Structure formats: C-alpha cells, structure tokens
C-alpha cells in the first residue's frame, strides 16, 4: 500500500491528529489546488478548488485538534 493510500485511509477515519500537511496532500491527491490569497494578510482560511468539478473547499489552517 502506498503512502498516499495510507494517508487517505487515515483521512477517512476523521482523525483528531491530522496535520495540515497531511490534509493538504489528500486534497491534492484528489485534484484540488490551493487558491493563492490576495492582500497583505491572508488570514488562516485556505481555499482549495477542484477545477475539473469546480468544487471549492474552505479550510482553517492550522487544523486544531478536537477534544
């Protein structure tokens, strides 16, 4: 099993210890690209778009651990 397949399995279990890098890799694996922010500060929200489906995901960076 490849590293990305293991990461996708982890992602599907809705883990509490998923890092931002892991989250970003999974989205990129499914064809999403991060939309670059404009302005002086971009804040902590990040947008990912899948140009094939025109689907947008907005996420907060860093992902905070759930308790």
Secondary structure as UniProt FT lines:
FT   HELIX           3..12
FT   TURN            13..14
FT   HELIX           20..29
FT   TURN            30..31
FT   STRAND          32..35
FT   STRAND          45..50
FT   TURN            51..54
FT   STRAND          55..60
//
